[in-house]
């Protein structure tokens, strides 16, 4: 890995190759066609030069000049504001606030369960799988209602949901319904060129990449 201190003029996203939060940030980078370096590393053993700028060593970490960000949702918001075209937030304050609240709810309801599944013991993981599957299936009518999640336009909310859905087969969660609305939505997200480019090699092995 090149020395970070000597290349702070280049936007660099330091990312775990399997972290779903990091995947969300990578999806935004590619959706907006932002020129940036993506450096994969093991967050359990972060490089010393990264620790100099981010003592937590957490993934993802975005570095641009003197700016250091290490919260996935803050990074996504920053990229959308720093590179406003195409916008991934609606422009009016009410819609933007609503989207932020929705992302917060997704993090609390779905991503916390995903974290339990990935990082807990068998008993707790099994309970979390059941709760996550039931919660996703309960939202099937929302997936069916509009082209994107609660929106007619692709947004940051979709950038949050797609990496989670990508991981479902690898954790043995099936969200098939009679009209298959969740899987249909997921396949539309997975076929986006930016989503395909956002996948690390490790993530490509989780699911067959759509053609």
Secondary structure, 3 states (H helix, E strand, C coil): CCCCHHHCCCCEEEECCCCHHHHHHHHHHHHCCCCCEEEECCHHHCCHHHHHHCCCCCCCEEEECCEEECCHHHHHHHHHHHCCCCCCCCCCHHHHHHHHHHHHHHHHHHHHHHHHHHHCCHHHHHHHHHHHHHHHHHCHHHHHHCCECCECCCCHHHHHHHHHHHCCHHHCCCCCCCCCHHHHHHHHHHCCHHHHHHCCHHHHCCCCCCC
